[in-house]
Amino acid sequence: MSQKDIEGAQKCKQLLTVDQEETNNNIIKHSKRRRGGWTTFPFILGCMFGLTLATGGWIGNLIVYLISKYNVKSIDATQINNVVFGCFFLFPLLAAIISDSFLGPFPVIILSSLVSLLGMILLTLTAAIPSLRPSACTNMSLPCESPSKAQYGILYITLGLACIGFGGSRFTTATMGADQFEDSNSIGIYFNWYYCLLYVSGTISSTAIVYVQDNVSWTIGFGICVATNVLGLLLFLSGKNFYKRIKPKGSPFASIARVVVAAIRKRKVSPRNQDYYYDINDKSNTIPSNGFRFLNRGALKLESDVLITRSWSLSTVQEVEDLKTLIRIMPLWSSSVLLSALVGMFNNFIILQALAMDRHLGGSNFKIPAASFLFFNTLSTSISIFLLDRFLFPMWQKLSTRSLTPLQKIGIGHVLNVAGLVSSALIEARRLHVAKSHNPIGSGPTIVSLAALWLVVPLTIVGISEGFHFPGQILLYYEEFPVSLRSTSSAMISLLVGVGYYLSTAITSLIRKSTTWLMDDLNDGRLDMVYWMLAILGVVNFGYFIICAKMFKHKLKNHDDQSHVENVSTS
């Protein structure tokens, strides 16, 4: 074989190798394009829809179930409900940390769905097997049998599993769905559909499933929840070959902890004549801000420091500033904790009021389930968000040449929440007047002839207030939180609600110990005074919010960051 033939064979081999590499790259690119995108849309949102149906089907009617089937006193039932709701809204934050730091969203959603399914099966068994509950209370003149310790134990285990499961999958599903898209426009459309289906599923569960539980069978109602849980899990598993898998990126809270540890280690070091450590991506090259100066020591660069990633003796200036941002926003965050507590107590007491009022629709025999009245709250929130976003906010911007800030939206929510509590106090005062004029005190629980549809008024007002303050808080945290913690900013709302429900439990216990306003028979108590007290607390908390808002300093945003926030807020 000649030299030319050898060279020609080598060139052919090289060309074949290049062609093979290009073919492999095309296969890889095609495989990557095949994952993620709108193909995953029906699987992820179908999973969310099924799990939300199951969630609303039991948690929305829990107070009625405890009173009617477990003979739990009405106020005690609201306390248990507060603890359950608190767990339900705290677990999403824990699930987000586990997902971001260790497992990723896919395994977390599967494990959470299986745990929630186990909880729903056990809850169905408590309704189907009489020995798991105390005997039914037939003679109202005698004390009803209380649940035994074993029955309480099974109930609490059941509720705990259901809370862990549904709480663990709620925000993780939303985050995983958004991660399937590359462009911000698709992400915005996805979230619009996500929240739309979230409200639709919540509406179905709070009306249709609750009606089945109250009027047909608790076993069948909880069985529907089991079926929808299974359906959601199966839909999610069906799309496993289409999902774009997101690897854990590590917890952003670790960098915050490193700042504190590094600052404590260098607490005796004088910052004079010392350099600061900047990350390779930090182009600002400015010294740390003067606020919370002690934390600046975490970024002091000493000769003994080794510049390696994730050092517990040295942090970057940006990590120090991120921690300062969180510290600055926490007072504002805390001002909304009491607001969430007031909303939680309002929702609980509204159900008790509905149970003591005439729930018939017009002159028909149809009776609206007590828990279904919260649907009017959800409906007013949904409608108000739509009207505010599409009509009122743009109109305000045209008239005043400026848009409402997130803080202004939150402030309006505070005011409307107080107005809702005042209207609830007035309606309860009227209900008590009707009850005492027809039935003497101590004559036992009676249904007042006053129409329960009056409760739609405060429910609508509080729903509109939520349409202001919840979106305002989401946008505020998204704008102000460090970029590394933006995925956690939405979970802060969940944490806010969870802490609020635990606070409402403490406030309710304090009222019961200090006054006679909260009685198991509302006709013997003064729930109207409780509402007036909550309204006063709301006014005081609004004053605290104004002080925090006046003292709050917005963080500086670069151009790219600001444009990204504007895209999110308008999507």
C-alpha positions as CSV (number, residue, x, y, z in Angstrom):
1,M,0.0,0.0,0.0
2,S,1.4,3.4,-1.0
3,Q,1.9,6.4,1.3
4,K,-1.0,8.2,-0.4
5,D,-3.3,5.3,0.2
6,I,-2.3,5.2,3.9
7,E,-2.9,9.0,4.2
8,G,-6.2,8.6,2.4
9,A,-7.4,5.9,4.8
10,Q,-6.4,7.9,7.8
11,K,-8.4,10.9,6.5
12,C,-11.4,8.7,5.9
13,K,-11.1,7.4,9.4
14,Q,-10.9,10.9,10.8
15,L,-13.9,11.9,8.8
16,L,-15.9,8.9,10.0
17,T,-14.8,9.7,13.6
18,V,-16.0,13.3,13.2
19,D,-19.3,12.1,11.7
20,Q,-19.8,9.7,14.5
21,E,-19.1,12.4,17.1
22,E,-21.5,14.7,15.4
23,T,-24.1,12.0,15.3
24,N,-23.6,11.2,19.0
25,N,-23.9,14.9,19.8
26,N,-27.1,15.2,17.8
27,I,-28.5,12.2,19.6
28,I,-27.6,13.8,23.0
29,K,-29.1,17.1,22.0
30,H,-32.2,15.4,20.7
31,S,-32.5,13.5,23.9
32,K,-32.1,16.7,25.9
33,R,-34.7,18.4,23.8
34,R,-37.1,15.5,24.3
35,R,-37.0,16.0,28.1
36,G,-38.8,18.9,29.8
37,G,-41.0,21.5,28.1
38,W,-44.7,21.4,27.6
39,T,-44.7,17.6,27.3
40,T,-44.4,17.4,31.1
41,F,-47.3,19.9,31.6
42,P,-50.2,17.4,31.9
43,F,-48.3,15.0,34.2
44,I,-47.1,17.6,36.7
45,L,-50.3,19.6,36.8
46,G,-52.4,16.5,36.8
47,C,-50.4,15.3,39.9
48,M,-50.9,18.6,41.6
49,F,-54.7,18.6,40.8
50,G,-55.2,15.1,42.2
51,L,-53.2,15.8,45.4
52,T,-54.9,19.1,46.0
53,L,-58.4,17.5,45.6
54,A,-57.4,14.9,48.2
55,T,-56.0,17.6,50.5
56,G,-59.0,19.9,50.4
57,G,-61.3,16.9,50.9
58,W,-60.0,16.2,54.4
59,I,-58.4,19.3,55.7
60,G,-61.2,21.6,54.8
61,N,-63.8,19.6,56.7
62,L,-61.6,18.5,59.6
63,I,-63.3,20.6,62.3
64,V,-66.7,19.1,61.4
65,Y,-65.3,15.6,61.4
66,L,-63.8,16.0,64.8
67,I,-67.0,17.4,66.3
68,S,-69.4,15.0,64.7
69,K,-67.4,11.7,64.7
70,Y,-64.9,12.1,67.6
71,N,-67.1,14.1,70.0
72,V,-64.4,16.7,70.3
73,K,-65.6,20.0,71.8
74,S,-65.9,22.8,69.2
75,I,-63.1,25.0,70.5
76,D,-60.8,22.0,71.0
77,A,-61.5,21.0,67.4
78,T,-60.3,24.4,66.2
79,Q,-57.2,24.0,68.2
80,I,-56.4,20.7,66.6
81,N,-57.2,22.2,63.3
82,N,-54.7,25.0,63.9
83,V,-51.9,22.5,64.7
84,V,-52.7,20.5,61.6
85,F,-52.7,23.6,59.4
86,G,-49.4,24.7,61.0
87,C,-47.7,21.4,60.2
88,F,-49.3,21.5,56.7
89,F,-47.7,24.9,55.9
90,L,-44.3,24.2,57.7
91,F,-43.4,21.0,55.9
92,P,-43.2,22.6,52.4
93,L,-40.1,24.6,53.6
94,L,-38.5,21.4,54.9
95,A,-39.3,19.6,51.7
96,A,-37.8,22.5,49.7
97,I,-34.6,22.3,51.6
98,I,-34.4,18.5,51.2
99,S,-35.1,18.8,47.5
100,D,-32.6,21.6,46.8
101,S,-29.8,20.2,49.0
102,F,-30.0,16.4,48.9
103,L,-32.5,14.4,46.8
104,G,-33.9,16.7,44.1
105,P,-37.7,17.3,43.4
106,F,-38.6,14.0,41.7
107,P,-37.9,11.6,44.7
108,V,-39.3,14.1,47.2
109,I,-42.7,14.3,45.3
110,I,-42.9,10.5,45.0
111,L,-42.1,9.9,48.7
112,S,-44.5,12.6,49.8
113,S,-47.3,11.3,47.6
114,L,-46.8,7.8,49.1
115,V,-46.8,9.1,52.6
116,S,-50.0,11.2,52.0
117,L,-51.6,8.1,50.5
118,L,-50.9,6.1,53.6
119,G,-52.4,8.9,55.7
120,M,-55.5,9.1,53.6
121,I,-56.0,5.3,53.8
122,L,-55.8,5.4,57.6
123,L,-58.2,8.4,57.7
124,T,-60.7,6.4,55.6
125,L,-60.4,3.5,58.0
126,T,-61.1,5.8,61.0
127,A,-64.4,6.7,59.3
128,A,-65.2,3.1,58.2
129,I,-64.3,1.2,61.4
130,P,-66.5,2.2,64.4
131,S,-64.0,0.9,67.0
132,L,-61.4,3.5,65.9
133,R,-63.8,6.2,67.1
134,P,-65.8,6.9,70.3
135,S,-69.4,5.9,70.3
136,A,-71.9,8.3,68.7
137,C,-73.4,10.9,71.0
138,T,-77.2,10.1,70.8
139,N,-78.4,11.7,74.1
140,M,-77.5,15.4,74.0
141,S,-78.5,15.8,77.7
142,L,-75.6,13.5,78.8
143,P,-71.9,14.0,78.3
144,C,-70.6,12.4,75.1
145,E,-67.9,9.7,75.2
146,S,-64.5,11.1,74.6
147,P,-61.9,9.4,72.4
148,S,-59.5,7.0,74.2
149,K,-55.8,7.5,74.2
150,A,-55.4,4.8,71.5
151,Q,-58.1,6.4,69.3
152,Y,-56.4,9.8,69.7
153,G,-53.0,8.2,68.9
154,I,-54.3,6.7,65.7
155,L,-55.9,10.0,64.7
156,Y,-52.8,12.0,65.3
157,I,-50.6,9.6,63.4
158,T,-53.0,9.7,60.5
159,L,-53.1,13.5,60.5
160,G,-49.4,13.7,60.8
161,L,-48.8,11.4,57.8
162,A,-51.3,13.3,55.7
163,C,-49.6,16.7,56.6
164,I,-46.1,15.4,55.8
165,G,-47.2,14.0,52.5
166,F,-49.3,16.9,51.2
167,G,-47.0,19.5,52.6
168,G,-43.9,17.9,51.1
169,S,-45.3,17.8,47.6
170,R,-47.1,21.1,47.4
171,F,-44.4,23.7,46.5
172,T,-42.0,21.0,45.3
173,T,-44.4,20.2,42.5
174,A,-44.6,23.9,41.5
175,T,-40.8,24.3,41.5
176,M,-40.2,21.1,39.5
177,G,-42.8,22.2,36.9
178,A,-41.1,25.6,36.4
179,D,-37.7,23.9,36.1
180,Q,-39.0,22.1,33.0
181,F,-38.9,25.3,31.0
182,E,-36.1,27.5,29.7
183,D,-37.7,30.8,28.9
184,S,-39.5,33.1,31.3
185,N,-42.6,33.5,29.2
186,S,-43.3,29.7,29.4
187,I,-42.6,29.8,33.1
188,G,-45.1,32.6,33.5
189,I,-47.8,30.7,31.5
190,Y,-47.1,27.6,33.5
191,F,-47.6,29.4,36.8
192,N,-50.9,31.0,35.5
193,W,-52.2,27.5,34.8
194,Y,-50.8,26.1,38.0
195,Y,-52.6,28.6,40.2
196,C,-55.8,28.4,38.1
197,L,-56.0,24.6,38.6
198,L,-55.0,25.0,42.2
199,Y,-58.1,27.2,42.8
200,V,-60.3,24.9,40.7
201,S,-59.3,21.8,42.6
202,G,-59.7,23.7,45.9
203,T,-63.2,24.7,44.9
204,I,-64.2,21.2,43.9
205,S,-62.9,19.7,47.2
206,S,-64.5,22.4,49.4
207,T,-67.9,21.9,47.8
208,A,-68.5,18.5,46.1
209,I,-66.3,16.3,48.3
210,V,-67.3,18.1,51.5
211,Y,-71.0,17.7,50.5
212,V,-70.5,14.0,50.1
213,Q,-68.9,13.7,53.5
214,D,-71.7,15.7,55.2
215,N,-74.7,14.2,53.4
216,V,-73.7,10.8,52.0
217,S,-70.9,9.1,53.9
218,W,-67.6,10.1,55.5
219,T,-66.1,6.8,54.3
220,I,-67.1,7.5,50.7
221,G,-65.8,11.1,51.0
222,F,-62.4,10.1,52.3
223,G,-62.4,7.2,49.8
224,I,-62.7,9.8,47.0
225,C,-59.6,11.5,48.5
226,V,-57.7,8.2,48.4
227,A,-58.7,7.8,44.7
228,T,-57.6,11.3,43.7
229,N,-54.3,10.8,45.6
230,V,-53.6,7.6,43.7
231,L,-54.6,9.3,40.4
232,G,-52.2,12.1,41.1
233,L,-49.3,9.8,41.9
234,L,-49.9,7.6,38.8
235,L,-50.0,10.7,36.5
236,F,-46.8,11.9,37.9
237,L,-45.1,8.5,37.5
238,S,-46.4,8.2,33.9
239,G,-44.3,11.2,32.9
240,K,-41.0,10.0,34.4
241,N,-39.4,9.5,31.0
242,F,-40.2,13.1,29.9
243,Y,-39.0,15.1,33.0
244,K,-35.8,17.1,33.0
245,R,-34.1,15.9,36.1
246,I,-32.8,18.7,38.3
247,K,-29.7,17.8,40.4
248,P,-29.5,19.1,44.0
249,K,-27.5,22.3,44.1
250,G,-26.8,22.4,47.8
251,S,-28.5,24.4,50.5
252,P,-28.1,28.2,50.2
253,F,-28.6,28.3,54.0
254,A,-25.1,26.8,54.3
255,S,-23.5,30.0,53.1
256,I,-25.5,32.0,55.6
257,A,-24.3,29.7,58.4
258,R,-20.7,30.1,57.2
259,V,-21.0,33.9,57.5
260,V,-22.0,33.6,61.1
261,V,-19.4,31.0,62.0
262,A,-16.6,33.0,60.2
263,A,-17.6,36.3,61.9
264,I,-17.6,34.6,65.4
265,R,-14.2,33.1,64.7
266,K,-12.8,36.5,63.8
267,R,-14.6,38.5,66.5
268,K,-11.3,39.6,68.0
269,V,-9.7,40.6,64.7
270,S,-9.6,44.4,64.0
271,P,-11.0,45.2,60.5
272,R,-8.5,48.0,60.0
273,N,-5.9,47.5,57.3
274,Q,-7.6,44.2,56.3
275,D,-8.7,43.1,52.8
276,Y,-12.1,41.6,52.1
277,Y,-12.6,38.4,50.1
278,Y,-14.6,38.7,46.9
279,D,-16.1,35.9,44.9
280,I,-14.8,35.4,41.4
281,N,-18.2,36.4,40.0
282,D,-18.4,39.5,42.3
283,K,-17.7,42.4,39.9
284,S,-18.7,45.2,42.3
285,N,-15.5,45.1,44.3
286,T,-16.9,47.3,47.0
287,I,-16.5,47.1,50.7
288,P,-19.3,45.6,52.8
289,S,-22.1,48.0,53.9
290,N,-22.0,49.6,57.4
291,G,-25.1,47.9,58.7
292,F,-24.6,45.0,61.1
293,R,-20.8,45.6,60.9
294,F,-20.0,42.6,63.1
295,L,-20.9,40.3,60.2
296,N,-18.3,42.0,57.9
297,R,-15.6,40.1,59.9
298,G,-16.8,37.0,58.1
299,A,-15.3,38.3,54.8
300,L,-12.0,39.5,56.3
301,K,-9.2,37.9,54.4
302,L,-6.3,36.8,56.7
303,E,-3.0,35.2,55.8
304,S,-4.2,32.0,57.5
305,D,-7.3,31.7,55.3
306,V,-7.2,29.2,52.5
307,L,-9.3,30.5,49.6
308,I,-11.3,27.4,48.9
309,T,-15.0,26.9,48.2
310,R,-17.3,26.6,51.2
311,S,-14.7,27.6,53.8
312,W,-16.1,27.9,57.3
313,S,-13.5,30.5,58.2
314,L,-14.0,32.8,55.2
315,S,-17.1,34.1,53.4
316,T,-17.5,36.3,50.4
317,V,-18.7,39.9,50.6
318,Q,-21.8,38.9,48.7
319,E,-22.7,36.2,51.2
320,V,-22.3,38.7,54.0
321,E,-24.6,41.2,52.2
322,D,-27.1,38.4,51.5
323,L,-27.4,37.6,55.3
324,K,-27.8,41.3,56.0
325,T,-30.7,41.5,53.5
326,L,-32.5,38.6,55.3
327,I,-32.0,40.3,58.7
328,R,-33.4,43.6,57.3
329,I,-36.6,41.9,55.9
330,M,-37.4,39.8,58.9
331,P,-39.2,42.6,60.9
332,L,-41.5,43.0,57.9
333,W,-42.0,39.3,57.7
334,S,-42.9,39.1,61.4
335,S,-45.5,41.8,61.0
336,S,-47.4,39.4,58.7
337,V,-47.3,36.5,61.1
338,L,-50.0,38.0,63.3
339,L,-52.0,38.8,60.2
340,S,-51.9,35.1,59.3
341,A,-52.9,34.2,62.8
342,L,-56.0,36.4,62.6
343,V,-56.9,34.9,59.3
344,G,-56.6,31.4,60.7
345,M,-58.8,32.2,63.7
346,F,-61.3,33.9,61.4
347,N,-61.6,30.8,59.2
348,N,-62.1,28.5,62.2
349,F,-64.7,30.6,63.9
350,I,-66.6,31.1,60.7
351,I,-67.2,27.3,60.5
352,L,-68.4,27.3,64.1
353,Q,-70.8,30.2,63.3
354,A,-72.1,28.4,60.2
355,L,-72.8,25.3,62.3
356,A,-75.0,27.4,64.6
357,M,-76.9,29.2,61.9
358,D,-79.5,28.4,59.3
359,R,-77.6,26.9,56.3
360,H,-80.6,26.2,54.1
361,L,-80.4,27.7,50.6
362,G,-83.5,29.9,50.2
363,G,-86.7,27.9,50.9
364,S,-85.3,24.6,49.7
365,N,-84.2,21.6,51.7
366,F,-80.6,21.9,50.4
367,K,-78.3,22.7,53.3
368,I,-74.8,24.2,52.6
369,P,-72.1,22.3,54.4
370,A,-70.5,24.5,57.1
371,A,-66.9,24.0,55.7
372,S,-68.1,24.9,52.2
373,F,-68.6,28.5,53.3
374,L,-64.8,29.0,53.1
375,F,-65.3,28.6,49.3
376,F,-66.6,32.2,49.3
377,N,-63.3,33.3,50.7
378,T,-61.4,31.5,48.0
379,L,-63.7,32.7,45.3
380,S,-63.4,36.4,46.3
381,T,-59.6,36.0,46.5
382,S,-59.5,34.6,43.0
383,I,-61.8,37.2,41.5
384,S,-60.1,40.1,43.3
385,I,-56.6,39.0,42.0
386,F,-57.9,38.9,38.5
387,L,-59.7,42.3,38.7
388,L,-56.8,43.9,40.5
389,D,-54.2,42.6,38.0
390,R,-56.1,43.3,34.8
391,F,-58.1,46.4,35.6
392,L,-57.6,48.3,38.9
393,F,-53.8,48.3,39.1
394,P,-53.4,49.4,35.4
395,M,-56.1,52.1,35.9
396,W,-54.3,53.3,39.1
397,Q,-51.0,53.5,37.2
398,K,-52.5,55.6,34.4
399,L,-54.2,58.0,36.8
400,S,-51.3,58.4,39.3
401,T,-48.4,57.6,36.8
402,R,-47.0,55.2,39.4
403,S,-47.8,51.6,40.4
404,L,-48.6,50.4,43.8
405,T,-45.6,49.0,45.6
406,P,-45.6,45.6,47.3
407,L,-45.6,47.3,50.7
408,Q,-48.6,49.4,49.8
409,K,-50.5,46.3,48.7
410,I,-49.6,44.5,52.0
411,G,-50.8,47.6,53.9
412,I,-54.2,47.6,52.1
413,G,-54.5,43.9,53.0
414,H,-54.0,44.7,56.7
415,V,-56.7,47.4,56.6
416,L,-59.3,45.1,54.8
417,N,-58.6,42.3,57.2
418,V,-59.5,44.5,60.1
419,A,-62.7,45.5,58.2
420,G,-63.6,41.8,57.8
421,L,-63.2,41.1,61.5
422,V,-65.4,44.1,62.4
423,S,-68.2,42.8,60.1
424,S,-67.8,39.3,61.6
425,A,-68.3,40.9,65.1
426,L,-71.4,42.7,64.0
427,I,-72.9,39.6,62.5
428,E,-72.1,37.5,65.6
429,A,-73.7,40.2,67.8
430,R,-76.9,39.9,65.7
431,R,-76.8,36.1,65.9
432,L,-76.4,36.1,69.7
433,H,-79.3,38.6,70.0
434,V,-81.6,36.3,67.9
435,A,-80.4,33.2,69.9
436,K,-81.0,34.7,73.3
437,S,-84.4,36.2,72.4
438,H,-85.7,32.8,71.4
439,N,-83.7,30.5,73.7
440,P,-82.6,31.2,77.3
441,I,-78.9,30.8,78.3
442,G,-78.0,27.2,79.2
443,S,-80.8,25.7,77.2
444,G,-78.3,23.8,75.1
445,P,-77.0,24.1,71.6
446,T,-79.6,25.4,69.1
447,I,-79.6,26.4,65.5
448,V,-80.3,30.1,65.2
449,S,-82.8,31.1,62.5
450,L,-80.5,33.8,61.2
451,A,-79.3,32.9,57.6
452,A,-75.7,31.8,57.4
453,L,-75.4,33.5,54.1
454,W,-74.7,36.7,56.1
455,L,-71.2,35.2,56.6
456,V,-70.5,35.7,52.9
457,V,-69.9,39.4,53.7
458,P,-66.9,39.0,56.0
459,L,-65.6,36.1,53.9
460,T,-65.6,38.3,50.8
461,I,-63.9,41.2,52.6
462,V,-61.2,38.9,54.0
463,G,-60.8,37.2,50.6
464,I,-60.2,40.6,49.0
465,S,-57.6,41.4,51.6
466,E,-55.8,38.2,50.8
467,G,-55.9,39.2,47.1
468,F,-53.8,42.3,48.2
469,H,-51.4,41.1,50.8
470,F,-50.4,37.6,49.7
471,P,-49.3,38.6,46.1
472,G,-47.7,41.7,47.6
473,Q,-45.7,39.5,50.0
474,I,-44.6,37.1,47.3
475,L,-43.4,40.0,45.1
476,L,-41.7,41.7,48.0
477,Y,-39.7,38.6,49.0
478,Y,-38.9,37.8,45.4
479,E,-37.5,41.3,44.9
480,E,-35.6,41.6,48.2
481,F,-34.3,38.1,48.8
482,P,-30.8,37.2,47.6
483,V,-30.7,35.6,44.2
484,S,-29.4,32.3,45.8
485,L,-32.5,32.2,48.0
486,R,-35.2,33.1,45.5
487,S,-36.5,29.5,45.3
488,T,-36.9,29.7,49.1
489,S,-38.7,33.1,49.0
490,S,-42.0,31.5,48.0
491,A,-41.7,29.0,50.8
492,M,-41.4,31.9,53.2
493,I,-45.1,32.5,52.6
494,S,-45.8,28.9,53.7
495,L,-43.6,29.4,56.7
496,L,-45.5,32.6,57.5
497,V,-48.9,30.8,57.4
498,G,-47.6,27.9,59.4
499,V,-46.2,30.1,62.2
500,G,-49.4,32.1,62.1
501,Y,-51.6,29.1,62.8
502,Y,-49.4,28.1,65.8
503,L,-49.7,31.6,67.1
504,S,-53.5,31.4,66.6
505,T,-53.5,28.3,68.8
506,A,-51.7,30.2,71.6
507,I,-54.0,33.2,71.3
508,T,-57.1,31.0,71.5
509,S,-55.8,29.2,74.5
510,L,-55.1,32.5,76.2
511,I,-58.6,33.8,75.5
512,R,-60.1,30.6,76.9
513,K,-58.1,30.8,80.1
514,S,-58.6,34.5,80.7
515,T,-62.3,35.0,79.6
516,T,-65.6,33.1,79.2
517,W,-66.0,34.4,75.6
518,L,-65.1,31.1,73.9
519,M,-67.6,28.4,74.9
520,D,-68.3,25.1,73.2
521,D,-71.9,26.3,72.8
522,L,-71.5,29.6,71.0
523,N,-74.8,30.8,72.4
524,D,-73.3,30.8,75.9
525,G,-70.2,32.7,74.9
526,R,-69.3,36.0,73.4
527,L,-67.6,35.3,70.1
528,D,-68.4,38.8,69.0
529,M,-66.1,40.1,71.7
530,V,-63.4,37.8,70.4
531,Y,-63.8,39.3,67.0
532,W,-63.6,42.8,68.4
533,M,-60.4,41.9,70.2
534,L,-58.9,40.4,67.0
535,A,-59.8,43.6,65.2
536,I,-57.9,45.7,67.8
537,L,-54.9,43.4,67.5
538,G,-55.1,43.9,63.7
539,V,-55.0,47.7,64.2
540,V,-52.0,47.4,66.5
541,N,-50.3,45.1,64.1
542,F,-50.9,47.5,61.2
543,G,-49.2,50.2,63.2
544,Y,-46.2,47.8,63.7
545,F,-46.2,47.1,60.0
546,I,-46.1,50.8,59.2
547,I,-43.1,51.3,61.5
548,C,-41.3,48.3,59.9
549,A,-42.1,49.6,56.4
550,K,-40.8,53.1,57.2
551,M,-37.5,51.7,58.6
552,F,-37.0,49.1,55.8
553,K,-34.3,49.8,53.3
554,H,-34.7,48.2,49.9
555,K,-31.6,46.5,48.5
556,L,-29.9,47.9,45.4
557,K,-30.6,46.0,42.3
558,N,-28.5,45.8,39.2
559,H,-30.1,46.2,35.7
560,D,-30.5,42.5,34.9
561,D,-31.9,41.7,38.3
562,Q,-34.5,44.6,38.0
563,S,-35.6,43.6,34.5
564,H,-36.0,40.0,35.6
565,V,-38.2,41.1,38.6
566,E,-40.4,43.1,36.2
567,N,-40.8,40.1,34.0
568,V,-41.9,38.0,36.9
569,S,-44.3,40.6,38.3
570,T,-46.1,41.1,34.9
571,S,-46.3,37.5,34.0
